[in-house]
Amino acid sequence: MIPPQFDYVRPANLDEALAILRDREGAKVLAGGYSLLPLLKLRLASPEVLVDIGAIAGMDGIAEVEKGLHIGGRATHRSIHENAAVKARYPLLEDAAAGIGDPQIRNWGTMGGSVAHADPSADWPAVLIASRAAINVRSAGGDRWIDARDFFIDSFQTAIEPNEILTEIRVPAPGANAGGAYAKLERRAGDFSTVGVAVQLNLGADGQISAVGIGLTAVAPTPFAATDAEAILMGATPDEATFRRAGDAAAAQSSPTTDAHGPAEYKKAMVSEMVVRALRSAVSRARKQA
Amino acid sequence: MTTKHISVTVNGEAREADVEPRLLLVHLLRDVFMLTGTHIGCDTSNCGACTIHLDGESAKSCTLLAVQADGKSVTTIEGMASGATLHPLQQAFWDQHGLQCGFCTPGMIMQAAWLLKQNADPTETEIRAGIAGNLCRCTGYVNIVKSIQQAAGELAPSEDAATEAAATIQA
């Protein structure tokens, strides 16, 4: 499959890239390419010019600060997976990174690219929603931060404007007695999720849930926060009955479609089950910290 | 649409080409440089037959643009042997019958080479996870895993690994 014709530029720095996005119509940002190139090959996208950000220094770092994790827009799935701070303190990210695509794709595919592409079945968006991450986008005129919960507008549509580049993602520090987990139902290893559930939570001194975020993927036109389930869990005792009530609430809030991965009713049942599994794992990890 | 002039080091040799930006890396290798060892299987980044190394990291060349390789180094299956001496992985695939139809083999070997660079002494589970992005339609995975185990023993001849590989081969 041959992509349509386009022009290609590889700017040496971010300002140059932003100037191109400001000045040229129909520009599209290229990072690893493992989301964009399939679209081009299927001719579902036909940009005038690809702006390859692969040569811009300083966009692929991962830094841990007191307030959390600063992940460069071009950090690869693999670099996140192998990061020592992620392994030690961000199990939700480690879980999710391990299940994305395959080794070759994890070598080159990026978190920023995946998030900007906004495939409704992608894993990172649910993770960022559960962790209440903030996403930085920059244009020639300046930059702004977008809450991950406001970022995904529709399938393959985000709050990024055509003249903006996603430059950084900030994941808040998990805090005390924290646990996170990603539960992914997939037909084969490395597939896009049939159902994906991200959970990030904290336990209070009394052992009850003091903070919780739940992001769902593949079961609605966009990834979304399971707010009804979050409301049930806040302040609750983390037991099986509560997990199941939260799972059922998340299932009720989802709107999956029937497709090759299964009927809508099956997926709803699996939302409930995967929420329960992610909660079990997150709570068990939080207790180990205590 | 204007073409772009690119310089790519392929298997250690400096190569240049004028290419359309939309040319895929796998087509640059096969159709421009006539290195047809890299295969096109699914053309959708699923099967891994087109796996090469880009700046030392394994990549699926059907889902990369040739222009993305500008200034970088590419290694293909043609770059593995030293003259008439097969690379230990190539020899191992031969010895262990690691191929049936052979279509997936160049990608399997390139991915296995990358895997052994990351992890010189992988367990069977680690090998299977390491080649999760490479599909063998003949389903000959048992012998593919054995091949990679044999090569791991030869490439990293720590005593344990060598004994283990020999034991596996005999079993």
Interface residues (C-beta under 8 A of the other chain):
Chain A: M1 I2 P3 P4 Q5 F6 D7 Y8 R10 L30 G33 Y34 L37 P38 L40 K41 L50 D52 G54 G101 D102 P103 Q104 I105 N107 W108 A189 G190
Chain B: M1 T2 K4 E20 P21 R22 L24 D43 T44 S45 G48 T51 L54 E57 S58 A59 K60 T63 L64 L65 V67 Q68 D70 Q111 W114 L115 A129 G130 A132 G133 N134
